[in-house]
């Protein structure tokens, strides 16, 4: 919230000195409210890039707001193209993804100000929007750096940890699918909103954007869509009951808006429902500040939210859908790749071991995030006819559980490696155990990717259930702990082998395929 309040104060100063409109202040607050969270993941290069991208995007957002009021059809098309393009650039990596997120922020601010609340002017305010956005980046950087170096917020993982393994290219890519889905959802939302509620079409478009944004799969968008819709409806009802007490241009309403924004920032990590409720409550209070009666618009807002949610979910399910199973398999393979890298790392290199450990834990957590909607669906009681049509995905939940147990054991294993790196590296039993776990992880990855494994030579083919013997008398107390940890990890890989089955086997005269 320090970023939001500082940016708000600066925007008020610029508005007063330069004679700007109130929408410039709203745009600055919208940008700052998301920028404070986004900047936590930025490195030095990202911050420099933000100083260029965000001011340009803010200037474009100001021009887009005027275009939508003057030429609605052209403005709507430009809005759809801008948001979809910002999602499509994710295909170029993490840095492009963060740049695309910055581009979207000023565009969403266009939907926040009620239509016709501010007069249409020329281009004289565009440069000031860029200046305010640049100041927000600088101020947000100072606040984030201070918070991270004082321990108030955790530092982001390094690029070495978050780097994803190279996966086989799919046509079209996930970013392209999400961009097309967003374009379809926003187009339909604009059409319905403009025709059904000409003066309040933004509620439909904003809800469709919120439901579609960040949807990783069909299951993810279904659960998030439901939470966001319920939260948005609840926030609208509560804000409509309260906001009528303030009246237009009320300073008390501004104070309440910032209080609700602070609560939204705090509750965002707990549930999308709380976040959506707070955001829509802020919008209702803002509309009341502009003089629109909340009581008269309650049914319109609820209808717009419901329609926008249906449009967003339908687009994600019907337009180039991203199957939940495909996402789970890809992220499981990525986590197993990280486990194999840890087994193959030189354990005498402490920093390399810590990076490999953190990378594996990060990828397991990414898998847990993707499968969170499945855990929610599994916990919801479903009538027997519906459960027969949509049975719970126990295999996915067991996959996450097995990898999380692996991650806990990997922490113990990495601790032993850090305490006795020379002894563990020199012990033959530990070396054989590491090779066994690495080969087992590779075998599961091949099964996930349905890629055949090379045939083992007949004279060296291992027998079923074969386990190499361990050292009889280890010379270091950390060796038995490492052997136990390796056996536990191997046992969890057995669980994954049961879930995904064995990999296909090539005949001896067939070329070997690469793993998933």
Steps between C-alpha positions, in 0.01 A plus 500: 500500500798733540538497121132582452489785752822658373383480139160641597659799668721566198205463260298752701789743485539458123124532448491826693809655345438388140122537502433134419179304529413268786537196276877557505496446876289186461739362239797564729334321793400200286856471370654533845264251664622223271854630456588449865432126470649456153826677588584243767608263223704758311876493470714796398438450128125469555495830690685679222261347247203614709628859484452481123199272458264635764519870405439410135208276600355774723515750214333245272232436763419870518464518123293181500259645754434796270471272197238282669287805575536653155493185286371208710545228238860593422578547869354163592702328227818674614435395859452136402813503285708661774401254772529195274839615371629548855408138572641364175849639569532257792630247252831689501582424862462624855628851431254546213224367727573765760514770232162386370356525850615863520334578167164371622485715816417837331257325267299366792492850649294598194218274626504640852386857430125510424409578143435872452624590849779717360493717187692404188799724442796511264846352530645752745461263798672200342854601593399558862364145519841370395674719758271379778553137399877546500484654845288205618766257376780690675308536825387136488858389443617691807221357715551143376880515542461631854241237593709214361824613665330550838328161485144633481439307176697199372746542220400341169669178387792545265473447127701179536224362722201610293641398162272234351639204307461508128181315408387366163327772299126472466296656226363742597694589815334558836552878475339506156204301628454735796528806275235365262275410793533848645434662163187290454373570853558875479344525153182324611494701824525828309221397264266392779587790728462768233160367396352395835642777724630785280592717800640220720664260256829511693370262769458221245840561341686533829348179639581307183860622525530404868364151436724434200820662626759258631287193431744211470250233396129425470475386861689807616273745318188320625596524867647850474200614299263374767700658784544830321133518402373424850749740653420774251127462560545510877728804480253682278207434735691609811647810335162600359351484850777717644600736222171693492594656833791701355372681193689644203859627546505390864840487671368229730436279198863543392621391845274193490627416149861490620406296805328243279800497266725422797272214603499371142880496494507306826232245406606444138727207585225327698228483237399656171152547645623749763708685244214523250261614773732781607576613145135518397418676828761761410345542157154545651632761741681675216185510290316648798775762530434594136131546585342179372234370739601156631146390578372559149796316344514196729303266272684628193839436661405151616366412157812635332724299735305180435506543123869587497584193709308270266672653198845459657448138601345411165792650308755309708312172460401522136769704321829307468462363855806413707434156647568471871656158454753636249606778738536257791709258295727780375563643847551155650765429236664835575517418872651159427754668274603716796530191720727336244715813483543490879610138486755576229639815664844488657410490868831658593377818328280648773345788299412267210330259743294781654395628158396150388312448828316832468424434134339164579297652787388788277380266227311285749331813632407603146336161453313545828369837379367343180328217686349720773163520315487118492543484875213747536278302263585177680397655832163622370218246549358410159173312434552143383374559140749785456784308662447223246535751217796681658683267739765650730854484366666299777808428286587869475464555874716195570761634257521829688514318833786276385705792369442705814626211710799485269559872554494459879748214477718692255537772764640240741722356229637841403564576866705180531688587181579845636626357830719223355552566128828309470380193688175473300674561168759229573263238638424235232160410643385863490635533146304194390189631675526834324540328163200278576276798590615696194427204269163443668402867459602484134289187451192673646562802279507273197172344610343845547612611155410161350850482358661159470803407705804345335520122545747387763767249389394149587810428706460810717123524522402539869268248656155592627519662842879517490661733755881544516655404833588781740833553669547271797680736734466867409767720641288814536177538696338692214537208257219288655269802501574564131436134413168505683400823320591352162291191574202718601528702179527182296189367671304811400624459145355149514164664576538723196599200287178329604294809412658568160592145406823382343648683203471340157794281407682526168623202313884477487516627141291813564645843562486620859258783576562788735319526833210730574 
